[in-house]
Amino acid sequence: MNAVNPIGFAATLASRAREGRPVTFGLAGTGQMGTDIVVQAALMPGLRLGAICEIRAEQAIDALLLSGRERGDIAEAQSAQAVEAALHSGKVAVTGDYKSLCAAGGIDVIIDATGNPNVGTMIALEAMRHGKHVVMLNVEADITIGRFLQEEARRAGVVYTGAAGDEPAATLELISFAQSIGLDIVAAGKGKNNPLKFDATPDQYEAEARARNMATRMLVEFVDGSKTMIEMVAIANATGLAPDVPGMHGPAATRDELAQVLCTREDGGILSKPGIVDYSIGKGVAPGVFCVVKPRHPRVLERLVDLKVGPGPCFTLFRPYHLTSLEVPLSAIRAVLHRQADMQPLPHPVAECAAVAKRDLKPGDVLGKIGEYDYRGFAMTWQEARESNAMPLGLAEGARVLKPIRAGERLGHDNCAPDESLLITQIRRRLDQADARFLAA
C-alpha cells in the first residue's frame, strides 16, 4: 500500500472514487494500445471502464482478464440497452457495435484506439451525436480531418482532444510551458523511436512484432517513418509550426546538440526560419520530445546558461519520456471534469502528411493499409501538398492506382483515386472544396 497522500489531480480522482462518482469511459479497440488502456484504467481511482467495442470479442475479454477482472465481471452486449444494463450491474460490456457503445447512457467519454482513419471518424461522429466527449488516440484520422471533427465537437457542445502520452500532446506540454514564460519557439518535435528504414515491409518485422506483442503493421508504421511524419503533422496543425522542408530534416542531432542544430542558420543551425516542427534520429533523444527555445532578453539567456540548460543562444527543453497509452486516460478525465483538451487542431491546415510509394505501383492496384507494402507517410506544408496535388496519407487505404507510380514518387489525386465509399474521403473532399473556394475568394 502506498502511504503517500494523493495530491493535485490525483487527489481529485481519489475524492471522486470515495464519493462513488468515477469518470466512466468507453474504449474502441483493444490492440496493443487499447489493451494498455484497459490495464491502466484498472489501476486509477476515480476512473471506470464501462464498455469496449471490439470486433474480436475474445481479444477484448483477454484484455479485461489481464487487467484483473473476473470472467463473471464481463457481459457481451449487442445493443445500447444491453451495454447500459451491464453498466448498471457493475460489469464491463463488450460489444462489436460501435453505435451501441456510443449511444449507451452512463458513458461520459469515448477513447478511440482503433488506428483506422475511417473507423475512427465514424466512432468520433457517433459519440458526438450522443453528447459524448472524444479522445482521439487515432492520430491518422486527426491529421486528415481533425479540424472538421473539432468543429463538429464544438457544435455538439463536447470536447474533442488528442491523447495525452502520445508524442504530439507531450510536445505541446513543452511548447505551452515555454510560451507561458515568454520564450520564443524555434523548433519542436520528437526523437525517432525505432531505426529508420523508409522501405520497411511487414515480412521483415514479424518476429520483432511478436516479441514486442504488437501488430506487425503497426511496428512497420513506426519503422518506415510514417508514424513520425503523422505525429509531426499533428503538432503542426495544432500549433502553427511547420515542416521546414518536405520530409523534414530529421538530423542525427544528439540530445545535447538539438539546440545548436535545430535552430536557424543565423544561430548556427540548419533551419531557414524559426517556428519549425521536426524530428531527430540522434542518440539520447528518443523516446523523448523536445522544444528548442530562444530567450528574448540577455538576462534570461544568462540565467539559462547559469542553470546549465545549454550554451545558448538557443536552448532545449526536453521531456525524456512519453508514456503513450498509460497517460491516455488522463485526457478522458480532463475532458469530462474540466472540459479541457490536451490537443486540438487549428481551424486552418498547416501541414499535410502525404503518401509516398514504397514500391512500383501499377494501374489497377488497390492500396493496403499504412505500415504495409505500398506506401509511407511524408510530411510537408499544406500549401506544398495542395500545389503538388498530393494525396493525404489518411485517404490512401483502399485507393486505386490510375497511372504507373515508381517507388519514391508521391501518390496524388492525378495518379490515384481514393475510396469514395469511405466517410473520411467524403468529408476530406468537402474540406478541400471549401479550401479551394476560400483561396479563390
C-alpha positions as CSV (number, residue, x, y, z in Angstrom):
1,M,0.0,0.0,0.0
2,N,1.3,3.4,-1.0
3,A,1.4,5.7,2.1
4,V,1.9,8.9,0.1
5,N,-1.1,11.2,0.3
6,P,-2.6,11.9,-3.2
7,I,-2.1,15.5,-4.3
8,G,-3.3,17.7,-7.1
9,F,-5.1,15.8,-9.9
10,A,-4.7,12.5,-8.0
11,A,-6.5,14.0,-5.0
12,T,-9.4,14.9,-7.2
13,L,-9.7,11.4,-8.6
14,A,-9.4,9.9,-5.1
15,S,-12.2,12.1,-3.9
16,R,-14.5,11.0,-6.8
17,A,-13.7,7.4,-6.1
18,R,-14.7,7.8,-2.4
19,E,-17.9,9.5,-3.5
20,G,-18.7,6.8,-6.0
21,R,-18.6,9.2,-8.9
22,P,-16.0,7.9,-11.2
23,V,-15.5,9.2,-14.7
24,T,-16.8,6.4,-17.0
25,F,-15.3,5.9,-20.4
26,G,-15.9,3.6,-23.4
27,L,-13.0,2.2,-25.4
28,A,-12.9,1.4,-29.1
29,G,-10.1,-1.1,-30.0
30,T,-8.0,-3.5,-27.9
31,G,-4.8,-3.8,-29.9
32,Q,-1.6,-3.0,-28.1
33,M,-2.6,0.5,-27.1
34,G,-6.2,-0.4,-26.2
35,T,-5.1,-3.3,-24.0
36,D,-2.7,-1.0,-22.2
37,I,-5.5,1.4,-21.5
38,V,-7.7,-1.4,-20.1
39,V,-5.0,-2.4,-17.7
40,Q,-4.0,1.2,-16.8
41,A,-7.6,2.2,-16.1
42,A,-8.0,-0.6,-13.6
43,L,-5.1,1.0,-11.6
44,M,-6.5,4.5,-11.4
45,P,-9.0,5.6,-8.8
46,G,-11.9,7.7,-9.9
47,L,-12.0,6.2,-13.3
48,R,-14.2,3.4,-14.6
49,L,-14.1,1.5,-17.9
50,G,-17.7,1.0,-18.8
51,A,-17.6,-0.7,-22.2
52,I,-15.3,-1.9,-25.0
53,C,-16.1,-2.0,-28.7
54,E,-14.0,-4.7,-30.4
55,I,-15.0,-6.9,-33.4
56,R,-12.8,-9.7,-31.9
57,A,-14.7,-10.1,-28.6
58,E,-12.2,-12.6,-27.2
59,Q,-9.4,-10.1,-27.6
60,A,-11.3,-7.5,-25.5
61,I,-12.1,-10.2,-22.9
62,D,-8.5,-11.2,-22.7
63,A,-7.6,-7.6,-22.1
64,L,-10.1,-7.4,-19.3
65,L,-8.9,-10.6,-17.7
66,L,-5.3,-9.3,-17.9
67,S,-6.4,-6.2,-16.0
68,G,-7.6,-8.3,-13.1
69,R,-11.3,-8.7,-14.0
70,E,-13.1,-12.0,-13.5
71,R,-15.0,-13.6,-16.4
72,G,-18.2,-13.0,-14.5
73,D,-17.5,-9.2,-14.5
74,I,-17.8,-9.1,-18.3
75,A,-21.0,-9.0,-20.2
76,E,-21.2,-9.3,-24.0
77,A,-23.8,-6.9,-25.4
78,Q,-25.1,-6.1,-28.9
79,S,-27.3,-3.1,-28.2
80,A,-27.1,0.2,-26.3
81,Q,-29.7,-1.1,-23.9
82,A,-27.6,-4.2,-23.1
83,V,-24.5,-2.0,-22.6
84,E,-26.4,0.1,-20.1
85,A,-27.7,-2.9,-18.3
86,A,-24.2,-4.2,-17.9
87,L,-23.1,-0.9,-16.5
88,H,-25.9,-0.8,-14.0
89,S,-25.0,-4.3,-12.8
90,G,-21.4,-3.2,-12.3
91,K,-20.0,-5.2,-15.2
92,V,-17.9,-4.1,-18.2
93,A,-19.8,-4.5,-21.5
94,V,-18.1,-5.9,-24.6
95,T,-19.8,-5.2,-27.9
96,G,-18.9,-5.4,-31.6
97,D,-21.1,-2.5,-32.5
98,Y,-19.6,1.0,-32.1
99,K,-23.1,2.6,-32.3
100,S,-24.2,0.6,-29.2
101,L,-21.0,1.9,-27.4
102,C,-21.6,5.5,-28.4
103,A,-25.4,5.5,-27.7
104,A,-25.2,3.9,-24.2
105,G,-26.1,6.1,-21.3
106,G,-23.7,6.2,-18.4
107,I,-20.6,6.6,-20.5
108,D,-19.1,10.1,-20.4
109,V,-16.3,9.9,-23.0
110,I,-15.1,7.6,-25.8
111,I,-11.4,6.8,-26.4
112,D,-10.7,5.7,-30.0
113,A,-7.7,3.4,-30.1
114,T,-8.5,1.7,-33.4
115,G,-5.8,3.3,-35.5
116,N,-8.0,3.2,-38.6
117,P,-8.7,6.7,-40.0
118,N,-12.2,5.9,-41.4
119,V,-13.3,3.8,-38.4
120,G,-12.1,6.5,-36.1
121,T,-14.1,9.1,-38.0
122,M,-17.3,7.1,-37.7
123,I,-16.8,6.5,-34.0
124,A,-16.0,10.1,-33.2
125,L,-19.0,11.5,-35.0
126,E,-21.3,8.9,-33.5
127,A,-20.0,9.7,-30.0
128,M,-20.5,13.4,-30.5
129,R,-24.1,12.8,-31.8
130,H,-24.8,11.2,-28.4
131,G,-23.2,14.0,-26.4
132,K,-20.0,12.2,-25.5
133,H,-16.5,13.7,-25.4
134,V,-13.9,12.1,-27.7
135,V,-10.3,11.3,-27.0
136,M,-8.6,10.6,-30.4
137,L,-5.6,8.3,-30.0
138,N,-6.1,7.8,-33.7
139,V,-3.7,10.4,-35.0
140,E,-4.2,9.2,-38.5
141,A,-7.8,10.4,-38.5
142,D,-6.9,13.6,-36.8
143,I,-4.3,14.8,-39.4
144,T,-6.8,14.0,-42.2
145,I,-10.0,15.7,-41.0
146,G,-9.3,16.8,-37.4
147,R,-10.4,20.4,-38.0
148,F,-13.8,19.0,-39.2
149,L,-14.1,16.8,-36.1
150,Q,-13.1,19.7,-33.9
151,E,-15.9,21.9,-35.4
152,E,-18.4,19.1,-35.0
153,A,-17.5,18.7,-31.3
154,R,-18.0,22.5,-30.9
155,R,-21.4,22.2,-32.4
156,A,-22.3,19.3,-30.2
157,G,-21.0,21.0,-27.1
158,V,-18.4,18.3,-26.3
159,V,-14.6,18.1,-26.1
160,Y,-12.6,16.7,-29.0
161,T,-8.9,16.1,-27.9
162,G,-5.8,14.4,-28.9
163,A,-4.4,11.9,-26.3
164,A,-2.0,12.6,-23.5
165,G,1.1,10.5,-23.6
166,D,1.4,10.4,-27.3
167,E,4.3,12.4,-28.6
168,P,2.2,15.3,-30.1
169,A,0.4,16.1,-26.8
170,A,3.6,15.6,-24.8
171,T,5.4,18.1,-27.1
172,L,2.5,20.6,-26.7
173,E,3.1,20.5,-23.0
174,L,6.6,21.8,-23.5
175,I,5.5,24.4,-26.1
176,S,2.8,25.7,-23.7
177,F,5.3,25.9,-20.8
178,A,7.9,27.8,-23.0
179,Q,5.3,30.2,-24.2
180,S,3.9,30.8,-20.7
181,I,7.3,32.1,-19.5
182,G,7.9,34.2,-22.6
183,L,10.4,32.1,-24.6
184,D,10.2,32.1,-28.4
185,I,9.7,28.7,-30.0
186,V,12.3,27.9,-32.6
187,A,11.5,24.2,-33.2
188,A,9.7,21.3,-31.6
189,G,9.4,17.6,-32.1
190,K,10.5,14.1,-31.0
191,G,13.2,11.6,-31.2
192,K,12.7,8.8,-33.7
193,N,12.0,5.7,-31.5
194,N,12.9,2.9,-34.0
195,P,15.7,2.6,-36.6
196,L,14.5,4.5,-39.7
197,K,14.1,2.3,-42.8
198,F,11.9,4.0,-45.4
199,D,11.2,0.8,-47.4
200,A,10.4,-1.4,-44.4
201,T,7.7,-4.0,-45.0
202,P,5.8,-6.4,-42.7
203,D,7.6,-9.6,-43.7
204,Q,10.9,-8.2,-42.4
205,Y,9.5,-7.5,-38.9
206,E,7.1,-10.3,-38.0
207,A,9.5,-11.8,-35.4
208,E,10.2,-8.5,-33.7
209,A,6.5,-7.6,-33.7
210,R,5.7,-10.9,-32.0
211,A,8.4,-10.4,-29.4
212,R,7.0,-6.9,-28.7
213,N,3.4,-8.1,-28.6
214,M,2.3,-5.7,-31.3
215,A,0.8,-5.9,-34.7
216,T,3.4,-6.2,-37.4
217,R,1.8,-3.5,-39.5
218,M,1.9,-1.1,-36.5
219,L,5.6,-1.8,-36.0
220,V,6.3,-1.1,-39.6
221,E,4.4,2.2,-39.5
222,F,6.9,3.3,-36.9
223,V,10.0,1.9,-38.6
224,D,9.2,3.3,-42.1
225,G,8.8,6.8,-40.6
226,S,5.1,7.1,-41.3
227,K,4.2,7.5,-37.6
228,T,6.9,10.2,-37.1
229,M,5.6,12.1,-40.1
230,I,2.0,11.7,-38.9
231,E,2.8,12.9,-35.4
232,M,4.8,16.0,-36.6
233,V,1.9,17.0,-38.8
234,A,-0.4,16.7,-35.9
235,I,1.8,19.1,-33.9
236,A,1.9,21.5,-36.9
237,N,-1.8,21.5,-37.2
238,A,-2.3,22.2,-33.5
239,T,0.3,24.9,-33.2
240,G,1.2,26.6,-36.5
241,L,4.7,25.2,-36.5
242,A,5.5,23.8,-40.0
243,P,8.0,21.5,-41.7
244,D,11.0,23.5,-42.9
245,V,11.5,21.2,-46.0
246,P,9.4,18.4,-47.5
247,G,10.0,15.3,-45.4
248,M,11.6,17.4,-42.6
249,H,15.3,17.5,-41.9
250,G,15.5,14.6,-39.4
251,P,19.1,15.3,-38.3
252,A,21.3,12.9,-36.3
253,A,21.4,15.5,-33.5
254,T,22.0,14.1,-30.1
255,R,20.1,15.4,-27.1
256,D,22.9,17.8,-26.2
257,E,23.1,19.0,-29.8
258,L,19.5,19.7,-30.6
259,A,19.5,23.4,-29.8
260,Q,22.6,24.0,-31.9
261,V,21.3,22.0,-34.9
262,L,17.5,22.6,-35.0
263,C,17.9,26.4,-34.9
264,T,18.2,29.0,-37.7
265,R,21.2,29.3,-39.9
266,E,21.7,32.7,-38.3
267,D,22.3,31.0,-35.0
268,G,24.5,28.2,-36.5
269,G,21.8,25.6,-37.3
270,I,20.1,24.2,-40.3
271,L,16.7,25.8,-40.3
272,S,15.7,28.5,-42.8
273,K,13.4,30.2,-40.2
274,P,12.1,29.7,-36.7
275,G,8.8,28.0,-36.0
276,I,9.6,24.6,-37.3
277,V,8.4,21.0,-36.5
278,D,11.0,18.3,-37.0
279,Y,12.5,15.1,-35.5
280,S,15.9,13.7,-34.7
281,I,17.5,10.3,-35.1
282,G,20.4,11.3,-32.9
283,K,21.4,9.4,-29.7
284,G,19.6,10.1,-26.5
285,V,16.6,11.9,-27.9
286,A,14.2,9.0,-28.3
287,P,11.8,8.2,-26.6
288,G,11.7,11.9,-25.6
289,V,10.2,15.0,-27.0
290,F,11.8,18.5,-27.2
291,C,11.2,22.2,-27.7
292,V,14.0,24.4,-28.9
293,V,13.6,27.9,-27.5
294,K,15.3,31.3,-27.6
295,P,15.1,33.9,-24.9
296,R,14.1,37.4,-25.7
297,H,16.3,39.1,-23.1
298,P,20.0,38.8,-22.3
299,R,19.3,38.4,-18.6
300,V,17.1,35.4,-19.3
301,L,19.8,33.9,-21.6
302,E,22.4,34.5,-18.8
303,R,20.2,32.6,-16.4
304,L,19.5,29.7,-18.7
305,V,23.3,29.3,-19.2
306,D,23.9,29.6,-15.5
307,L,21.3,26.9,-14.8
308,K,23.2,24.5,-17.2
309,V,20.3,24.4,-19.7
310,G,22.8,24.9,-22.5
311,P,25.4,27.3,-24.0
312,G,22.8,29.3,-26.0
313,P,21.8,31.3,-27.9
314,C,19.1,28.6,-28.2
315,F,18.2,26.0,-25.6
316,T,16.4,22.7,-25.5
317,L,13.5,22.0,-23.1
318,F,13.4,18.2,-23.0
319,R,11.0,15.6,-21.7
320,P,12.9,12.2,-21.8
321,Y,9.8,10.0,-22.0
322,H,6.3,9.8,-23.2
323,L,4.1,7.1,-21.6
324,T,1.8,6.6,-24.6
325,S,-1.3,4.6,-23.6
326,L,-0.6,4.8,-19.9
327,E,-1.3,8.6,-19.9
328,V,-4.3,8.5,-22.3
329,P,-6.9,8.1,-19.5
330,L,-5.8,11.5,-18.2
331,S,-7.2,13.1,-21.4
332,A,-10.5,11.4,-20.8
333,I,-10.7,12.6,-17.3
334,R,-9.7,16.2,-18.1
335,A,-12.3,16.3,-20.9
336,V,-15.1,15.3,-18.5
337,L,-14.1,17.1,-15.3
338,H,-12.7,20.3,-16.8
339,R,-13.8,20.3,-20.4
340,Q,-10.2,20.7,-21.2
341,A,-8.4,19.4,-24.4
342,D,-4.8,18.3,-24.4
343,M,-4.5,18.9,-28.1
344,Q,-6.9,20.3,-30.7
345,P,-6.3,21.2,-34.4
346,L,-6.4,24.8,-35.5
347,P,-9.3,25.8,-37.8
348,H,-7.0,26.1,-40.7
349,P,-4.5,23.5,-42.0
350,V,-0.7,24.0,-41.6
351,A,0.9,20.7,-42.7
352,E,-0.1,17.6,-44.6
353,C,1.1,14.0,-44.4
354,A,1.2,12.9,-48.0
355,A,1.7,9.3,-49.2
356,V,4.9,8.1,-51.0
357,A,5.2,4.8,-52.8
358,K,7.4,2.2,-51.2
359,R,7.4,0.1,-54.4
360,D,6.5,0.4,-58.0
361,L,2.7,0.6,-58.3
362,K,0.7,-0.2,-61.5
363,P,-2.7,0.8,-62.7
364,G,-5.4,-1.2,-61.0
365,D,-3.5,-1.9,-57.8
366,V,-5.7,-1.3,-54.7
367,L,-3.6,0.0,-51.9
368,G,-3.3,-1.7,-48.5
369,K,-3.1,-0.1,-45.0
370,I,-0.5,2.2,-43.5
371,G,2.5,0.2,-42.4
372,E,2.2,-2.5,-45.1
373,Y,3.8,-2.8,-48.5
374,D,2.6,0.0,-50.7
375,Y,3.3,3.5,-49.3
376,R,4.6,5.5,-46.3
377,G,4.0,8.9,-44.9
378,F,5.8,12.1,-45.9
379,A,5.3,15.4,-44.1
380,M,5.1,18.7,-45.9
381,T,3.4,22.1,-45.6
382,W,-0.3,22.1,-46.5
383,Q,0.4,24.6,-49.3
384,E,3.1,22.5,-50.8
385,A,0.8,19.4,-50.7
386,R,-2.0,21.3,-52.3
387,E,0.2,22.7,-55.1
388,S,1.5,19.2,-55.9
389,N,-1.9,17.6,-55.7
390,A,-0.6,15.2,-53.1
391,M,-3.0,12.6,-51.6
392,P,-3.3,12.7,-47.8
393,L,-2.0,9.5,-46.1
394,G,-5.3,9.0,-44.4
395,L,-7.0,8.5,-47.7
396,A,-4.6,6.0,-49.2
397,E,-6.0,2.8,-47.8
398,G,-8.3,1.3,-50.4
399,A,-7.3,3.8,-53.1
400,R,-7.0,2.5,-56.7
401,V,-3.9,3.3,-58.7
402,L,-4.7,5.1,-62.0
403,K,-1.2,5.6,-63.5
404,P,2.2,3.9,-63.0
405,I,3.9,5.2,-59.9
406,R,7.6,4.5,-59.2
407,A,8.9,3.7,-55.8
408,G,9.7,7.0,-54.1
409,E,7.2,9.0,-56.0
410,R,4.3,10.7,-54.3
411,L,0.7,9.5,-54.6
412,G,-1.6,12.2,-55.8
413,H,-5.1,12.7,-57.0
414,D,-3.8,12.6,-60.5
415,N,-2.4,9.0,-60.2
416,C,-4.7,7.5,-57.5
417,A,-8.4,7.5,-56.8
418,P,-9.4,7.3,-53.1
419,D,-12.2,5.1,-52.0
420,E,-15.2,7.3,-52.3
421,S,-17.4,4.9,-50.2
422,L,-15.4,5.9,-47.1
423,L,-16.8,8.6,-44.9
424,I,-13.4,10.1,-44.3
425,T,-12.9,10.5,-48.0
426,Q,-16.2,12.3,-48.4
427,I,-15.5,14.6,-45.5
428,R,-12.0,15.4,-46.7
429,R,-13.3,16.2,-50.2
430,R,-15.7,18.7,-48.7
431,L,-12.9,20.3,-46.8
432,D,-10.7,20.6,-49.9
433,Q,-13.6,22.1,-51.9
434,A,-14.2,24.7,-49.1
435,D,-10.5,25.5,-49.0
436,A,-10.5,26.0,-52.8
437,R,-13.4,28.4,-52.6
438,F,-11.6,30.3,-49.8
439,L,-8.4,30.6,-51.7
440,A,-10.2,31.8,-54.8
441,A,-12.1,34.5,-53.0
